[in-house]
Amino acid sequence: MAFLPEASILEDSLDLAFSAVQWIQFVMATLSVIGSSSLIAYAVFQNIQKSPEMRPLFYLSFSDLLLGICWLIEALLYGTSTVNKDIICYNLQAVGQIFYISSFLYTVNYIWYLYKELRMKHNQSGQSTFPLVIDNTCRVGQIVIILSSLIPLLLMIPVFCLGNASECFRNFSQSHRCILIYSPPSAMAELLPSANTSICNTLYFYGLAIFLASFLLSLLTILVLLIQAQMLYKKFVKSTGFLGSEQWAVIHIVEQRVRYYPVAFFCCWGPAVILMVIKLIKPQDTKLHMVLYILQALTASSQGLLNCGVYGWTQYKFFQLKQEARRDADTQTPLLCSQKRFYSRGLDPLESTLTFATSSSTIL
């Protein structure tokens, strides 16, 4: 009996935590929908959604938009008495997982494109790039975009078919499962026959394994591309070839996007992955779980907002770099620019980049 007050306090704390999760998820999902919609609208109004760079980013933003809508509906459903709420929550979670995995693959695809763009410009600065290589790169990019949509859908077919046939949606909206990613199906054991319980538990671990495997593979691929891009950018900084100021601005912004999109990716999904791993080790709710619940609601729901912020900030920096390089090119003499090129060896990469861009544009 001595443990009852402590258990009651923990239960009250969980109710407060999940109430906070609901409102945080509602706000962040709304912002994510606005952010991803802004990127889509920008691409459409500028008529650049079919350009090689914007195509993977456009699909990533569209996936973020649909995912944000799923988060938003789940937050609105929580605490209501909607008819067939269990079925809606179960299938919304399955649809959300399709968009989780799609967003992982689209993020990898976009960073892969940025790396290929950086490598192509490096080849162009030293030697000509064959049109056949560029065409093959575009074809591969189109195939990867199609697979990024098709693979998650195929992987989730068992969850839809077997899950609904076995009525795994029973009691799904209780225990806060409608607003959590992969909450263990512990409450179903008393409501379902043993055969159905076995199927539902198997589907739960199947979905969890797919999510963790896709995240880890995506993160590993992104890290490899990031390391390769950083090595390539260092070669650019140390190179002695002549490039115009706008070319250097493009190269620098592509390198920044290769760095910042992985940071946004990990910030969004890192807390959710950590929470899942801890829940597997310690299924019982603790204070650490409550902190991670709130942190997950803040980060996982904000992918569309963060991706929009990264692209918008790098676009602003791109125009700023172009203007600074042009002003510097207009005010410096060719002799001074050539001297600055040699003195810039001791500067940091950004200063060296801008100085070298100014020298190239002035001489040309």
N, C-alpha and C positions, 0 to 999 in steps of 0.2 A: 504493500500500500504506500510505502514511502516514495516509490518511484512515480506514482500517479501525478502528483503536482508537476514534477519535472517533465513528464511526457506531455502533460497538458500545455505547459509553457512552450515546449518545442513545437507542438501542433499550432498554437496561436501564432508563433513566430513564422511558421511556414505559410499560414494563411496570409499574414501581412506581406511576406516576401513574394508570394505568388500574385497578390494584388498589385504590388509594385511592378512585378514582371509584366503583368497585363498592360498597365499604362505606359511603361517604358517601351514595350514592344509596339504598342499602338502609335506612339509618337515617332519612334525611330523608323517603323515601317512606312509611315506617312512621309517622312523626310526622304526615305529611300525611293519611294515611288516618285516623288517630285524630282529628285536628283536624276534618276534613270530616265524619266520622261523628258527632262531638260536636254540630256545628251541625244536622245532620239529625235526630239524636235529640232535641235541644232543641226544634226546631220541631214534631216529631211529638208529643212528650209535652205540650207547651204547647198543642197543637192550633191552631197559627198558621201552618201551612205553606201554607194557602190565602189568607192575608191579602195585600193588595196589595204590602206591603213584603217579606214573607218569600218570596213565590212566586219572584221572580227570584233571590233569595239561595239559596233551597232548591235550585233547578236548578243554580246555580253550584257549590254545595257537592257536589251529586250528580256533576257533571262532574269536580270535583276528586277526588272519591273514586275514580271509575273510572280517572282518569288516574294517581292514586297507586298503584292496584293494578297497572296496566300497568308503571309504573316498578319496582315491587316484584318482579314476575315476571321482568322483564328482568335485574335485579340478581341474582336467584337462579339464572337460567339461565347467566349469564356464568361461564365456566370449567368448566362441566359437560359431560358427553358424552351429552346427551339425544338420543334418536332423533328425526329430523326437526327438529333444532334450527334449521337454516337457515330452514325454512318458518315455524316458530313465531316466530322473531325478526323476520323480514320482515313478517309479518302483524301482529305486536304493534306494530311501529313505525307501520304504517298505521293501526291502531286508535287508537294514541296520538295520531296527528295529528288524528284526528276530535275527540278530547277537547281537544287544544290549542286548535283553532279554536273549538270550542264554548265553552270557558272564556273565550276572548277576547270572544266575542259576548255571553255571559252577564254578563261584567264590565261591558261597555258598557251592557247592558240595565239592570243594577242601578244604575249611576251615573246613567243617564238617568232612572230612576224617582225616585231621590233628588232630582235637580234638579227634576223635575216636582212632587214633594212640596213642595220649598222654594218654588217659584213659586206653587203653589196656596195655601199658607199666606200668602204675600205678598199675593195677591189677596184672600184672606179678611180680612186685616187692614184693607184699604181699601175693598173692595167685595165683593159676594156673587159666588160662583162658580156658574155654571149647572150643574145636574145633568147636562145633556147633554154638557158638556165633560168632566166626570169620567168618565161612561160611555164616551165615545169614547177617553179616555186608557187606561181599563182594557182595552178591546177591542184597541187598538193594542199594549198590553203583552203580551196573550195571543198575538197574531199573531207578535210579535217572538220570544217564547219558542219557539213552534213552529218558526219559521224558523231560530233559533239551533241547533236540533237537526238540522233537515232539510238545510240548506245544506252543512255539513261532510261529511255522509254522501254527498250527491250529488257533491261535489267529489272525494271519494276513491274513487269507483267505478272510474275508469280505473286507479288504482294497484292495486286488488284484482284486477280482471279481467285487464287486460293484463299486469300484473306477474307474476301466478301462471301465466298462459298462456305467457309468455315465459321462465319460470323465472328471474326476476330475484332469486330467493332464493338462488341458488347462491353459496356462499362468503360468505353474508351474516353469519354469526356470527363470521367471522374478522376480523382487523384491528380488533377491538373495536367492530364496528358494532352489536352488540346493545345496548350501553349508551350509544351516542352518538346525538345527533340529527343526521340527515342527513350521515353520513360519506360522502365521495365513493366511488363504486363503481369504484375503479381496479383491483381485483384480478380483476374479472370478464372483462376483455378476453381473457385467455388461456384461459378456460374455456368461453366461450359463442361461438356463431357470430356473425358480424359483424352480421347483421340483428337478432338478439336483443340484442346489446350496444347497438346504436343505440336500440332501444326502451327498454331499461333506463336508459340515460343520459338519454333524454328524460323518462322518468318521474321520475328523480331531480331534474332541474332543474324539472320541473312541480311536484313536491311542495315543493321549496325556495321556488319563486316564490309558491306559495299561502301558505306559512307566513309569509314576509316581508311579503307584501302584506296579509294579514289582521292581522298585528301592527301594521304602520305605520298602516293605516286605523283600527284600534281605538285606537291611541295618539293619533292626531290627533283622533278623535271625543271621547275622554276629556278631552284638553286643552281642547277647545272647551267642553265641558260644565263643566269645572272653572273656567274663566275666567268663564263666565256665572253659575255658582253663587256665586263669590266676589263678583262685582258685586252680585248679589241680596242676599247676606248683609250687605254694607256698607249697602245701603238699609235693611235691617232695623235695623241698629245706629243709623242716623241718623234713623229714623222717630220720630214723636211720638205714634203711636197707642198704645192701651192693650192690653196682652196679659198673660195670666196667667203665673205662674211656671212652670207645667208646659208651657205653650205655648212659652215661651222656652227651656226645657230641651230640648224636642223639636227646635226650630229649630237650636239650637247643635249638638246631636249629629248631626243630618242634615248640617249643614255640615261637621262633622269627618269623617264617613264619606265625603262627596264628596271630601275631600282625601286621606284615608289609603288608600282602596282603589286609586286610581291609583298611589300610591307603592309599595304592595305588588305591584301588577301589573308595574310597571317593574323593581322589584328582582328579581322572579322571572324575567322573560324577557329583560331587558336583556343580561345576560352571554351567554345563548345566541344572541341575535341578533348581538351583536358577534363571537362566535366564528365564526358562519356566514359573516359578511362577510369576516373575516380569512382563513378557509379558502378562500374563493373567490379572494381575491387571492394568497395564498401557500398552496398546497395541502400543501407539505411541512411535516411536524411540526417545531415549534421549542419552545424553552422557554416562550415566550409562550403557545403553544397548550396546553401542559401546565397552566399556571396557569389558563387559561380553562376547560379541561376540569374541573378541580376546583371552580372557582367556579360553573360551570354546574350541577354535581351538587349543590352546596349550595343553590342558589337555585331552579332550575327544578322540582326535586322537592318544594319546600316550599310550593307555592301554597295547598294546603288548610290547612296550619298557619298561614300568615300571615293568610289571610282569616278563619279562626276567631279568631286573636288580635286582629285589628282589631275584629271584631264584639263579642267578649267585653269588650275594653277600653272600647269606646264605650258598651256597655250598662252597665258598672260606673260610668262617668262620668255617664251619664244619671241613674241612681238617686242618685248622689252630689250632682249639681246640684239635683235635686228636693228632696232632704232639706235641703241648705243654704238653698235659697230658702224653704222652708217654715219653717225655724228662724228665718231672718232676718225673715220676715213676722210671726212670732209675737212677736218681741222688739222691733220698731221701732214707733214711733208714726206715725200717718198724716202728721203735719207733717214729721217727720224724713225719712220715706221720700220725700215730695215734694221736699224740699230736696236729698236725695241724687241724685234724678233729674237735677237741673240741674247739680250738681257733677260728675256722672259723665261729662260731655262730654269731659273731659280725660283719662279713663282709657282703658286698652286695651279692645279689643272684648269680651273675656270679662268683665272687671269691669263694663263698662257694661251688658252683657247681664244679668248677675245683679242689679245694682242696679235696672235697669229692671223686671225680673221681680218683684222684691220690692215696688217701688212699685205696680205694677199689681195684684198680688194683695192688697195691704193696702187699697188704696182700694176695690177691688171687694168 
